[in-house]
């Protein structure tokens, strides 16, 4: 990833991260997940990145969804 990507959310559940990523892509927002979870013990975070130019629309879409329970805003 280049310098034009920004982290918009972190998750602890992979399925939730994948659902949000898919929702963004269905609305024309390119999104990338960076999984920092340990494969054996499933601790760590999954980070969701979008291009800086899509940050506002990504946050609007995520905040208006009913299925996200993000760990934090960044």
C-alpha positions in Angstrom: 0.0 0.0 0.0 1.2 3.5 -0.8 0.9 6.6 1.3 -2.6 7.4 0.0 -4.3 4.7 2.2 -5.7 5.5 5.6 -7.0 3.2 8.4 -10.7 3.8 9.1 -11.6 1.0 11.5 -10.1 -1.9 13.4 -12.0 -5.2 14.2 -11.4 -8.2 16.3 -13.8 -10.5 14.3 -12.7 -11.5 10.8 -16.3 -12.0 9.6 -17.3 -8.5 10.6 -14.3 -7.0 8.9 -15.1 -8.9 5.7 -18.8 -7.8 5.8 -17.8 -4.1 6.1 -15.2 -4.4 3.4 -17.8 -6.0 1.0 -20.3 -3.3 1.8 -17.8 -0.6 1.0 -16.8 -2.3 -2.3 -20.5 -2.6 -3.3 -20.8 1.1 -2.8 -17.7 1.9 -5.0 -15.1 2.3 -2.2 -11.9 0.3 -2.6 -11.0 -1.3 0.7 -8.2 -3.4 2.0 -8.0 -5.6 5.2 -4.7 -6.0 7.0 -5.1 -9.0 9.3 -2.7 -8.7 12.3 -4.3 -11.6 14.2 -2.1 -14.5 15.3 -3.2 -17.6 13.3 -3.1 -19.9 16.3 -4.7 -17.9 19.0 -6.7 -15.3 17.2 -5.6 -12.3 19.2 -4.7 -9.1 17.5 -6.6 -6.8 15.3 -7.9 -6.6 11.7 -7.4 -3.1 10.2 -9.6 -1.7 7.4 -7.9 0.7 5.0 -9.4 2.9 2.3 -7.9 5.5 0.0 -7.7 9.0 1.6 -10.0 10.4 -1.0 -12.7 7.8 0.1 -12.3 8.3 3.8 -15.4 10.5 4.3 -17.8 8.3 2.3 -16.4 5.2 3.9 -17.0 6.6 7.4 -20.5 7.7 6.4 -21.3 4.2 5.1 -19.9 2.4 8.1 -21.5 4.7 10.6 -24.9 4.3 8.9 -24.7 0.5 8.8 -26.5 -1.5 11.5 -24.1 -4.5 11.6 -20.8 -2.9 12.8 -19.6 -2.7 16.3 -16.1 -1.4 15.7 -13.4 -1.6 18.4 -12.5 2.0 17.8 -12.8 4.7 15.2 -9.2 4.1 14.0 
